[in-house]
């Protein structure tokens, strides 16, 4: 017994039990406290009944002897917490030289398992700063996986586990799968099993596992079809890796796709991206000859990554021509989502170069304007691509006729989807390539925007939209920003960034809509000039090539009901027709030549409110 401690016992200051515990906490040793963390014993002061400790967060902290013996736990000299405080440079060198051994040592100190956050809080900031730790940990995980003695979890909140042999890894994972009660936990265990399957020596383990996987998937289909599908996709991965054929007639991935055809988008988006690609491979088996139409329907609603994977599926199935035809139709009819348009533009040189035209530009601009009106941020990537890709804008007009080029540029400059600085940049970019645009200045657009000719019904709808923007959307956005601010670090706070992006969109929309309402001039379209195509006229056309007839009603700036043939006088098709006389031919934005057969006045003003309202309700947000 330490003489000082024995003297304190004899004096009745501390008990023998307290003295025994204090003997394991001598000066210069490291210890831990549940609230104050790791500390180093600095000094015993037996006579004053105190022990001094240097904690990471507080130095020279005094504690009474009895309290210290009850609340402090000694840390062994070779424990990671002691080593990094004694010689952090040596630990840093060991981590860089041999990350596998470094992680093994840490896990042994933590009872053979620790989460990534526990490992991070151990090494940061003594050994690494946060950014360097992230880079080191990403590299270390690859080495751990290759070593084969570690179980790496799917979620950051779950622990990394150390096992003594590779065989034990498989045994542990299979035990986890069989013990799991929830389908998601079964999926996680099998996912880890697949990652270690290359080192599996006993194929009988796999053969015994397959029926269990199928049984678990079949039982879980009604609970979570997506997780059941993921389990079957993992089964197929295992069979392929082990070069085994399927022996049973259990549930299939195609069967789940077919069963969930009414909620196909949810089925896909609930899976990780890699599994979405694998799921697509079963579309043909699920729907037979209808797989293309089902894939097209899915593509219209799919996010950007899934859009690209569906495009790759058509290439894989040698159905590129079918895909291109459908994409052209969607572009022409303005049905392509902003994610589809982004994919076409982003991959235009390798995937769909023939789709890049002024018609694609019109679809892109229409999509961005629709986003602007609805307050959606779905088109953010598309807008950024148009701004940041120096060649995209000029690629749209590579082979466009001069009149279409000028009309498209005017429409771009008059659009509310971009700020004035962006518009100036676009115009400058175009003027460098096309000499015919050198006399086209932004001032011309500002002059065009001085007044807008609108109908009373469309003005009423815009006023309602403005009121909804000011009274509902903007206050809700401010609330969302405040809520997101509370989620933590703003540099990595996706919710905060998204809310701030939407704030900019809403603010710009409020400004643009306010200016437009201030300059709007209401008309009832009475007595239009029918000697030529003008605002308030119904124009009948005949396709010069096919002989097919079509009819358009050209009305105010905010009047649009494409299914009824009603278009704004600012739409590209209207700009191509305005001023044309009966018998005259014009080129439409889709490059078709048409002949003006008849020009008549618009006479259904009383029906316009219901038509516009219906069109507004049926127009999907991009």
SULTAQUI-V702642 format. One record per residue. N is the residue number from 1. PSI is psi in whole degrees, 0 to 359 (999 if undefined). Layout:
n={N | N}
psi={PSI | PSI}
This chain:
n={1 | 2 | 3 | 4 | 5 | 6 | 7 | 8 | 9 | 10 | 11 | 12 | 13 | 14 | 15 | 16 | 17 | 18 | 19 | 20 | 21 | 22 | 23 | 24 | 25 | 26 | 27 | 28 | 29 | 30 | 31 | 32 | 33 | 34 | 35 | 36 | 37 | 38 | 39 | 40 | 41 | 42 | 43 | 44 | 45 | 46 | 47 | 48 | 49 | 50 | 51 | 52 | 53 | 54 | 55 | 56 | 57 | 58 | 59 | 60 | 61 | 62 | 63 | 64 | 65 | 66 | 67 | 68 | 69 | 70 | 71 | 72 | 73 | 74 | 75 | 76 | 77 | 78 | 79 | 80 | 81 | 82 | 83 | 84 | 85 | 86 | 87 | 88 | 89 | 90 | 91 | 92 | 93 | 94 | 95 | 96 | 97 | 98 | 99 | 100 | 101 | 102 | 103 | 104 | 105 | 106 | 107 | 108 | 109 | 110 | 111 | 112 | 113 | 114 | 115 | 116 | 117 | 118 | 119 | 120 | 121 | 122 | 123 | 124 | 125 | 126 | 127 | 128 | 129 | 130 | 131 | 132 | 133 | 134 | 135 | 136 | 137 | 138 | 139 | 140 | 141 | 142 | 143 | 144 | 145 | 146 | 147 | 148 | 149 | 150 | 151 | 152 | 153 | 154 | 155 | 156 | 157 | 158 | 159 | 160 | 161 | 162 | 163 | 164 | 165 | 166 | 167 | 168 | 169 | 170 | 171 | 172 | 173 | 174 | 175 | 176 | 177 | 178 | 179 | 180 | 181 | 182 | 183 | 184 | 185 | 186 | 187 | 188 | 189 | 190 | 191 | 192 | 193 | 194 | 195 | 196 | 197 | 198 | 199 | 200 | 201 | 202 | 203 | 204 | 205 | 206 | 207 | 208 | 209 | 210 | 211 | 212 | 213 | 214 | 215 | 216 | 217 | 218 | 219 | 220 | 221 | 222 | 223 | 224 | 225 | 226 | 227 | 228 | 229 | 230 | 231 | 232 | 233 | 234 | 235 | 236 | 237 | 238 | 239 | 240 | 241 | 242 | 243 | 244 | 245 | 246 | 247 | 248 | 249 | 250 | 251 | 252 | 253 | 254 | 255 | 256 | 257 | 258 | 259 | 260 | 261 | 262 | 263 | 264 | 265 | 266 | 267 | 268 | 269 | 270 | 271 | 272 | 273 | 274 | 275 | 276 | 277 | 278 | 279 | 280 | 281 | 282 | 283 | 284 | 285 | 286 | 287 | 288 | 289 | 290 | 291 | 292 | 293 | 294 | 295 | 296 | 297 | 298 | 299 | 300 | 301 | 302 | 303 | 304 | 305 | 306 | 307 | 308 | 309 | 310 | 311 | 312 | 313 | 314 | 315 | 316 | 317 | 318 | 319 | 320 | 321 | 322 | 323 | 324 | 325 | 326 | 327 | 328 | 329 | 330 | 331 | 332 | 333 | 334 | 335 | 336 | 337 | 338 | 339 | 340 | 341 | 342 | 343 | 344 | 345 | 346 | 347 | 348 | 349 | 350 | 351 | 352 | 353 | 354 | 355 | 356 | 357 | 358 | 359 | 360 | 361 | 362 | 363 | 364 | 365 | 366 | 367 | 368 | 369 | 370 | 371 | 372 | 373 | 374 | 375 | 376 | 377 | 378 | 379 | 380 | 381 | 382 | 383 | 384 | 385 | 386 | 387 | 388 | 389 | 390 | 391 | 392 | 393 | 394 | 395 | 396 | 397 | 398 | 399 | 400 | 401 | 402 | 403 | 404 | 405 | 406 | 407 | 408 | 409 | 410 | 411 | 412 | 413 | 414 | 415 | 416 | 417 | 418 | 419 | 420 | 421 | 422 | 423 | 424 | 425 | 426 | 427 | 428 | 429 | 430 | 431 | 432 | 433 | 434 | 435 | 436 | 437 | 438 | 439 | 440 | 441 | 442 | 443 | 444 | 445 | 446 | 447 | 448 | 449 | 450 | 451 | 452 | 453 | 454 | 455 | 456 | 457 | 458 | 459 | 460 | 461 | 462 | 463 | 464 | 465 | 466 | 467 | 468 | 469 | 470 | 471 | 472 | 473 | 474 | 475 | 476 | 477 | 478 | 479 | 480 | 481 | 482 | 483 | 484 | 485 | 486 | 487 | 488 | 489 | 490 | 491 | 492 | 493 | 494 | 495 | 496 | 497 | 498 | 499 | 500 | 501 | 502 | 503 | 504 | 505 | 506 | 507 | 508 | 509 | 510 | 511 | 512 | 513 | 514 | 515 | 516 | 517 | 518 | 519 | 520 | 521 | 522 | 523 | 524 | 525 | 526 | 527 | 528 | 529 | 530 | 531 | 532 | 533 | 534 | 535 | 536 | 537 | 538 | 539 | 540 | 541 | 542 | 543 | 544 | 545 | 546 | 547 | 548 | 549 | 550 | 551 | 552 | 553 | 554 | 555 | 556 | 557 | 558 | 559 | 560 | 561 | 562 | 563 | 564 | 565 | 566 | 567 | 568 | 569 | 570 | 571 | 572 | 573 | 574 | 575 | 576 | 577 | 578 | 579 | 580 | 581 | 582 | 583 | 584 | 585 | 586 | 587 | 588 | 589 | 590 | 591 | 592 | 593 | 594 | 595 | 596 | 597 | 598 | 599 | 600 | 601 | 602 | 603 | 604 | 605 | 606 | 607 | 608 | 609 | 610 | 611 | 612 | 613 | 614 | 615 | 616 | 617 | 618 | 619 | 620 | 621 | 622}
psi={138 | 133 | 320 | 320 | 320 | 321 | 322 | 326 | 315 | 327 | 354 | 14 | 319 | 163 | 166 | 325 | 318 | 317 | 320 | 319 | 322 | 331 | 334 | 2 | 57 | 164 | 143 | 357 | 160 | 151 | 172 | 149 | 141 | 333 | 324 | 358 | 216 | 140 | 169 | 127 | 122 | 317 | 143 | 138 | 77 | 321 | 327 | 10 | 41 | 157 | 132 | 135 | 138 | 97 | 162 | 324 | 345 | 127 | 153 | 43 | 125 | 143 | 144 | 149 | 314 | 316 | 320 | 317 | 332 | 335 | 348 | 141 | 129 | 147 | 125 | 153 | 326 | 6 | 148 | 323 | 325 | 317 | 318 | 336 | 336 | 319 | 76 | 329 | 322 | 318 | 320 | 318 | 318 | 319 | 318 | 321 | 318 | 81 | 328 | 312 | 323 | 314 | 321 | 315 | 318 | 315 | 321 | 322 | 336 | 18 | 32 | 9 | 143 | 147 | 165 | 324 | 323 | 319 | 319 | 313 | 339 | 318 | 337 | 130 | 9 | 318 | 316 | 154 | 167 | 317 | 317 | 323 | 317 | 315 | 318 | 317 | 322 | 319 | 320 | 321 | 321 | 319 | 322 | 318 | 318 | 326 | 321 | 3 | 15 | 142 | 114 | 125 | 165 | 329 | 146 | 333 | 348 | 152 | 151 | 134 | 141 | 130 | 155 | 325 | 159 | 324 | 324 | 330 | 309 | 317 | 317 | 316 | 320 | 323 | 322 | 317 | 314 | 335 | 343 | 136 | 331 | 145 | 321 | 325 | 326 | 318 | 315 | 318 | 318 | 325 | 316 | 322 | 317 | 323 | 340 | 8 | 337 | 334 | 10 | 128 | 340 | 98 | 342 | 330 | 320 | 313 | 327 | 333 | 325 | 308 | 327 | 320 | 314 | 321 | 318 | 319 | 317 | 321 | 334 | 357 | 319 | 338 | 310 | 91 | 322 | 317 | 326 | 318 | 320 | 322 | 320 | 326 | 322 | 321 | 314 | 325 | 317 | 314 | 318 | 318 | 323 | 4 | 47 | 150 | 153 | 128 | 344 | 173 | 44 | 191 | 152 | 158 | 317 | 323 | 321 | 318 | 314 | 316 | 326 | 25 | 333 | 339 | 50 | 319 | 316 | 318 | 316 | 312 | 346 | 355 | 155 | 154 | 317 | 323 | 330 | 317 | 318 | 323 | 324 | 329 | 343 | 6 | 317 | 320 | 325 | 320 | 2 | 232 | 346 | 6 | 327 | 314 | 321 | 321 | 321 | 316 | 319 | 320 | 324 | 332 | 353 | 150 | 170 | 315 | 318 | 325 | 314 | 320 | 323 | 320 | 318 | 326 | 317 | 323 | 316 | 326 | 11 | 39 | 33 | 320 | 320 | 318 | 315 | 318 | 318 | 321 | 319 | 319 | 315 | 319 | 315 | 322 | 5 | 38 | 344 | 131 | 166 | 329 | 323 | 315 | 320 | 315 | 316 | 313 | 319 | 321 | 26 | 331 | 338 | 325 | 304 | 61 | 330 | 347 | 349 | 107 | 177 | 335 | 322 | 321 | 315 | 319 | 319 | 313 | 319 | 320 | 316 | 323 | 323 | 319 | 317 | 317 | 318 | 349 | 13 | 150 | 13 | 330 | 14 | 316 | 321 | 316 | 317 | 320 | 317 | 325 | 323 | 334 | 110 | 341 | 345 | 311 | 316 | 332 | 327 | 328 | 22 | 317 | 23 | 141 | 155 | 319 | 323 | 320 | 312 | 319 | 320 | 320 | 318 | 319 | 320 | 313 | 336 | 357 | 146 | 4 | 348 | 152 | 163 | 324 | 320 | 319 | 320 | 320 | 317 | 313 | 318 | 319 | 318 | 321 | 332 | 329 | 326 | 109 | 331 | 348 | 2 | 337 | 2 | 109 | 162 | 331 | 326 | 319 | 318 | 326 | 318 | 324 | 1 | 326 | 145 | 131 | 121 | 160 | 158 | 318 | 319 | 327 | 318 | 318 | 320 | 322 | 319 | 320 | 318 | 317 | 319 | 322 | 312 | 320 | 339 | 301 | 314 | 314 | 320 | 320 | 319 | 321 | 317 | 322 | 316 | 319 | 313 | 328 | 331 | 357 | 352 | 203 | 114 | 339 | 334 | 23 | 95 | 319 | 321 | 315 | 318 | 317 | 322 | 323 | 316 | 327 | 318 | 319 | 313 | 321 | 315 | 320 | 319 | 316 | 312 | 317 | 322 | 316 | 317 | 317 | 326 | 333 | 3 | 136 | 120 | 139 | 154 | 8 | 23 | 144 | 55 | 162 | 104 | 4 | 342 | 166 | 122 | 176 | 130 | 13 | 155 | 119 | 128 | 131 | 158 | 128 | 123 | 333 | 311 | 341 | 2 | 139 | 148 | 163 | 138 | 141 | 119 | 114 | 207 | 175 | 331 | 12 | 116 | 122 | 79 | 324 | 342 | 3 | 14 | 125 | 151 | 149 | 348 | 355 | 152 | 324 | 325 | 319 | 328 | 336 | 334 | 132 | 349 | 145 | 165 | 132 | 348 | 147 | 143 | 159 | 124 | 166 | 334 | 15 | 4 | 144 | 130 | 156 | 134 | 115 | 324 | 144 | 122 | 157 | 149 | 129 | 10 | 44 | 327 | 337 | 347 | 318 | 313 | 325 | 313 | 320 | 315 | 318 | 321 | 319 | 331 | 355 | 116 | 148 | 143 | 999}
